[in-house]
Amino acid sequence: MKNYTIRLFTVTLLLSLFVWTSCGSDDPVSGMDEDPPAIPTFEDAEPDLSYFMDNNPKLQTTNNFYDGKSYALGLMTFSQFGQIYSSFFSSADTEEAEFDNGVWTWTYSYAYEGESISIVLTAQELTDSIRWEMNWSYDDGQGNSFEDYTMIEGTMANDGSYGDWTFNSLNPDTNTEEPLMTSEWTRSGDDQFELETRLYGDSGQEGEEFYTFVQDGTSFDMTYTYGTENIYIHWDTSTETGYYQIGNDSGNRYCWDSQFQDVSCGV
């Protein structure tokens, strides 16, 4: 995860340079009487890890549970993209959207000590979904700039049954965007959910690092894959039991019972 961590840090640092005071239009107008779509959040593309976050047993023989918890919560690093970029989406709530030919557009900007970013967020209404795209233009005031860099793009079904996000990174050599991370998910009701999140390597090459998350009622499964290495994590919120497993050999499975205590897996 070395390259991913460095690139994520770079994005975070860039965002921290700006004072989040919108400089949008003082008197924007909407092209239609109907309301624009709600600004999306990234919660739909995040795994439900409340089981691990809400349970902190004090018993001594809970090594397996805490190791499994550490692996599961470690994957929350993938979700930091949504947390970082969410402020730019939420800022659109303070601006009025313009409507033209099936596309809603929000325009706003930020500035700090000579540096500036202008953002254009669009939502294109399709048959049963909405296509979102956020484009940046940046100027550091010292001759370095880029225009219309697509930072994030994706599609969300109107009924919430599926969606995808692509988070991009700006290649400093070509000054164009390239994939950094993608997430795709499907949802059937409140307790049927599947998610895959994948990281991309340098130059936007599809990498071997990804994780899947599946909820089937009260049963939850996560699989983290890096090359030929796998980590499996399973838990059930009705029985409170679970296990984690390193690799494909069930002999490397480590279980806990309903009291979160270490037990034999019996496999």
C-alpha positions as semicolon CSV with decimal commas, in nm:
position;residue;x (nm);y (nm);z (nm)
1;M;0,000;0,000;0,000
2;K;0,306;0,228;-0,016
3;N;0,222;0,420;-0,335
4;Y;-0,143;0,444;-0,237
5;T;-0,056;0,593;0,104
6;I;0,179;0,851;-0,048
7;R;-0,074;0,959;-0,309
8;L;-0,352;0,978;-0,052
9;F;-0,131;1,193;0,171
10;T;-0,058;1,425;-0,121
11;V;-0,428;1,477;-0,187
12;T;-0,494;1,537;0,183
13;L;-0,214;1,792;0,204
14;L;-0,343;1,978;-0,098
15;L;-0,691;2,004;0,046
16;S;-0,560;2,123;0,384
17;L;-0,403;2,431;0,220
18;F;-0,736;2,593;0,148
19;V;-0,975;2,795;0,358
20;W;-1,319;2,643;0,299
21;T;-1,501;2,965;0,222
22;S;-1,708;2,940;-0,089
23;C;-1,672;3,203;-0,356
24;G;-1,968;3,100;-0,568
25;S;-2,216;3,320;-0,748
26;D;-2,410;3,563;-0,527
27;D;-2,722;3,540;-0,734
28;P;-2,739;3,204;-0,911
29;V;-3,054;3,089;-1,082
30;S;-3,195;2,751;-1,160
31;G;-3,312;2,667;-1,506
32;M;-3,618;2,475;-1,387
33;D;-3,870;2,482;-1,105
34;E;-3,792;2,123;-1,009
35;D;-3,533;2,054;-0,742
36;P;-3,187;1,924;-0,829
37;P;-3,087;1,578;-0,705
38;A;-2,956;1,546;-0,352
39;I;-2,581;1,582;-0,321
40;P;-2,439;1,228;-0,283
41;T;-2,245;1,096;0,012
42;F;-1,996;0,811;0,009
43;E;-2,160;0,607;0,283
44;D;-2,315;0,380;0,020
45;A;-1,966;0,271;-0,082
46;E;-1,845;0,192;0,270
47;P;-1,861;-0,140;0,458
48;D;-2,063;-0,166;0,777
49;L;-1,803;-0,233;1,047
50;S;-2,017;-0,129;1,342
51;Y;-1,985;-0,481;1,490
52;F;-1,614;-0,422;1,550
53;M;-1,643;-0,056;1,637
54;D;-1,915;-0,114;1,899
55;N;-1,758;-0,413;2,076
56;N;-1,455;-0,382;2,304
57;P;-1,454;-0,689;2,531
58;K;-1,229;-0,678;2,839
59;L;-1,177;-1,052;2,875
60;Q;-0,819;-1,175;2,849
61;T;-0,871;-1,453;2,594
62;T;-0,994;-1,233;2,309
63;N;-0,686;-1,225;2,089
64;N;-0,863;-1,370;1,786
65;F;-1,143;-1,114;1,800
66;Y;-0,904;-0,822;1,835
67;D;-0,680;-0,947;1,556
68;G;-0,985;-0,980;1,330
69;K;-1,100;-0,635;1,438
70;S;-0,758;-0,490;1,356
71;Y;-0,767;-0,635;1,005
72;A;-1,124;-0,517;0,942
73;L;-1,076;-0,163;1,070
74;G;-0,746;-0,140;0,885
75;L;-0,943;-0,158;0,563
76;M;-1,122;0,163;0,660
77;T;-0,817;0,335;0,510
78;F;-0,981;0,273;0,173
79;S;-1,280;0,479;0,285
80;Q;-1,070;0,786;0,361
81;F;-1,118;0,901;0,005
82;G;-1,487;0,957;0,070
83;Q;-1,412;1,145;0,390
84;I;-1,157;1,367;0,216
85;Y;-1,372;1,453;-0,084
86;S;-1,707;1,473;0,092
87;S;-1,652;1,836;0,195
88;F;-1,631;1,939;-0,168
89;F;-1,962;1,772;-0,243
90;S;-2,131;1,912;0,066
91;S;-2,016;2,263;-0,029
92;A;-2,244;2,239;-0,330
93;D;-2,539;2,247;-0,089
94;T;-2,470;2,616;-0,029
95;E;-2,490;2,693;-0,401
96;E;-2,785;2,698;-0,637
97;A;-2,764;2,462;-0,931
98;E;-2,825;2,559;-1,291
99;F;-3,011;2,319;-1,519
100;D;-2,951;2,275;-1,890
101;N;-3,046;1,988;-2,121
102;G;-3,075;1,726;-1,850
103;V;-2,764;1,830;-1,657
104;W;-2,749;2,009;-1,322
105;T;-2,436;2,217;-1,260
106;W;-2,293;2,363;-0,939
107;T;-1,995;2,602;-0,961
108;Y;-1,789;2,724;-0,665
109;S;-1,430;2,803;-0,573
110;Y;-1,177;2,836;-0,291
111;A;-0,865;3,049;-0,246
112;Y;-0,573;3,069;-0,006
113;E;-0,257;3,283;-0,019
114;G;-0,249;3,315;-0,395
115;E;-0,358;2,960;-0,468
116;S;-0,705;2,891;-0,602
117;I;-0,931;2,602;-0,697
118;S;-1,252;2,629;-0,895
119;I;-1,489;2,332;-0,893
120;V;-1,765;2,233;-1,133
121;L;-1,994;1,955;-1,012
122;T;-2,243;1,809;-1,260
123;A;-2,529;1,562;-1,229
124;Q;-2,666;1,416;-1,552
125;E;-3,010;1,263;-1,523
126;L;-3,024;0,924;-1,698
127;T;-3,316;0,681;-1,726
128;D;-3,287;0,526;-1,380
129;S;-2,968;0,677;-1,242
130;I;-2,762;0,994;-1,210
131;R;-2,412;1,038;-1,349
132;W;-2,195;1,257;-1,124
133;E;-1,870;1,427;-1,220
134;M;-1,651;1,674;-1,033
135;N;-1,394;1,875;-1,230
136;W;-1,120;2,093;-1,082
137;S;-0,917;2,380;-1,219
138;Y;-0,618;2,487;-1,009
139;D;-0,365;2,769;-1,008
140;D;-0,087;2,802;-0,748
141;G;-0,018;3,165;-0,847
142;Q;0,338;3,075;-0,948
143;G;0,286;2,948;-1,299
144;N;0,166;2,598;-1,217
145;S;-0,191;2,517;-1,308
146;F;-0,430;2,263;-1,458
147;E;-0,782;2,283;-1,595
148;D;-1,084;2,052;-1,593
149;Y;-0,920;1,769;-1,402
150;T;-1,188;1,510;-1,326
151;M;-1,121;1,436;-0,961
152;I;-1,415;1,200;-0,907
153;E;-1,690;1,051;-1,120
154;G;-1,957;0,789;-1,077
155;T;-2,313;0,672;-1,120
156;M;-2,582;0,613;-0,858
157;A;-2,915;0,441;-0,919
158;N;-3,219;0,647;-0,829
159;D;-3,344;0,369;-0,602
160;G;-3,002;0,314;-0,442
161;S;-2,972;-0,041;-0,574
162;Y;-2,630;0,006;-0,735
163;G;-2,356;0,256;-0,785
164;D;-1,990;0,316;-0,857
165;W;-1,725;0,577;-0,787
166;T;-1,390;0,637;-0,952
167;F;-1,138;0,848;-0,759
168;N;-0,869;0,991;-0,983
169;S;-0,516;1,117;-0,928
170;L;-0,346;1,385;-1,134
171;N;-0,035;1,257;-1,309
172;P;0,220;1,540;-1,272
173;D;0,407;1,431;-1,585
174;T;0,109;1,427;-1,822
175;N;-0,116;1,669;-1,629
176;T;-0,409;1,433;-1,686
177;E;-0,616;1,225;-1,450
178;E;-0,573;0,854;-1,398
179;P;-0,763;0,608;-1,177
180;L;-0,649;0,585;-0,817
181;M;-0,935;0,385;-0,662
182;T;-1,271;0,247;-0,774
183;S;-1,569;0,122;-0,577
184;E;-1,872;-0,064;-0,709
185;W;-2,167;-0,188;-0,507
186;T;-2,513;-0,339;-0,528
187;R;-2,781;-0,333;-0,262
188;S;-3,107;-0,528;-0,213
189;G;-3,297;-0,389;0,081
190;D;-3,135;-0,303;0,413
191;D;-2,945;-0,627;0,468
192;Q;-2,822;-0,744;0,127
193;F;-2,512;-0,558;0,015
194;E;-2,203;-0,630;-0,199
195;L;-1,905;-0,399;-0,244
196;E;-1,570;-0,420;-0,423
197;T;-1,304;-0,153;-0,382
198;R;-0,987;-0,168;-0,591
199;L;-0,664;0,033;-0,583
200;Y;-0,467;0,126;-0,892
201;G;-0,093;0,148;-0,928
202;D;0,127;0,409;-1,089
203;S;0,010;0,543;-1,426
204;G;-0,341;0,422;-1,352
205;Q;-0,259;0,054;-1,398
206;E;-0,508;-0,182;-1,234
207;G;-0,337;-0,316;-0,925
208;E;-0,360;-0,641;-0,737
209;E;-0,485;-0,479;-0,418
210;F;-0,857;-0,484;-0,349
211;Y;-1,117;-0,590;-0,098
212;T;-1,471;-0,721;-0,114
213;F;-1,745;-0,686;0,144
214;V;-2,066;-0,892;0,147
215;Q;-2,361;-0,862;0,385
216;D;-2,627;-1,131;0,374
217;G;-2,873;-1,063;0,653
218;T;-2,676;-1,083;0,977
219;S;-2,381;-1,257;0,811
220;F;-2,083;-1,045;0,703
221;D;-1,772;-1,135;0,503
222;M;-1,468;-0,933;0,400
223;T;-1,182;-1,047;0,182
224;Y;-0,866;-0,845;0,138
225;T;-0,642;-0,948;-0,153
226;Y;-0,292;-0,827;-0,233
227;G;-0,134;-1,024;-0,514
228;T;-0,155;-1,388;-0,409
229;E;-0,216;-1,307;-0,043
230;N;-0,564;-1,317;0,110
231;I;-0,716;-1,231;0,446
232;Y;-1,073;-1,343;0,519
233;I;-1,286;-1,200;0,798
234;H;-1,631;-1,335;0,889
235;W;-1,877;-1,235;1,160
236;D;-2,244;-1,279;1,243
237;T;-2,429;-1,011;1,437
238;S;-2,703;-1,250;1,552
239;T;-2,465;-1,501;1,714
240;E;-2,186;-1,247;1,779
241;T;-1,936;-1,512;1,661
242;G;-1,672;-1,484;1,393
243;Y;-1,326;-1,567;1,266
244;Y;-1,042;-1,446;1,051
245;Q;-0,826;-1,657;0,824
246;I;-0,486;-1,595;0,664
247;G;-0,462;-1,743;0,315
248;N;-0,669;-2,031;0,180
249;D;-0,567;-2,289;0,441
250;S;-0,842;-2,337;0,700
251;G;-0,568;-2,439;0,942
252;N;-0,487;-2,069;0,963
253;R;-0,837;-1,980;1,081
254;Y;-0,884;-1,815;1,422
255;C;-1,230;-1,806;1,581
256;W;-1,416;-1,639;1,866
257;D;-1,744;-1,725;2,039
258;S;-2,047;-1,515;2,137
259;Q;-1,848;-1,376;2,433
260;F;-1,562;-1,282;2,194
261;Q;-1,336;-1,540;2,357
262;D;-1,086;-1,748;2,163
263;V;-1,222;-2,090;2,068
264;S;-1,127;-2,380;1,845
265;C;-1,271;-2,340;1,498
266;G;-1,349;-2,707;1,447
267;V;-1,265;-2,703;1,078
